[in-house]
């Protein structure tokens, strides 16, 4: 289970990262839910960047290869 290896030792940090968006969602709710539409893409982009960092660390630590992650050209990373 690659995802468990990738997040091993990082779960609390990921939890804190998710908690950091609660204030933004509450503020967005005060703006008649319009603000939530602006917070959701920001959270998605943050989680995508987190995955990129975890993926790079997994490759460096030897948990997986570029081929296992379906990366054709490693120079693009």
C-alpha positions, 0 to 999 in steps of 0.5 A, a space after each residue: 500500500 503505497 499511499 500508507 507508506 507515502 503518508 507514514 509520519 505525515 498524518 498529523 501534519 496533513 490533519 493540521 493542514 486540513 484544519 487550517 482551512 476551517 477558518 476560511 470556510 467559516 468566513 466564506 459561509 458568512 459571505 452567503 456561501 459565495 466565499 466557499 467557492 473561492 476557498 475550495 480551489 485553493 484547498 484542492 491546489 494545496 492538496 495537489 501540491 502536498 501529493 507532489 511533495 509526498 510523491 517526490 519523497 516516496 521516489 527518493 526513499 525508494 518506496 516506488 519508481 517513476 513507472 509505478 507512478 505512471 511518470 513517463 519523463 522524470 525530467 519534467 518533475 
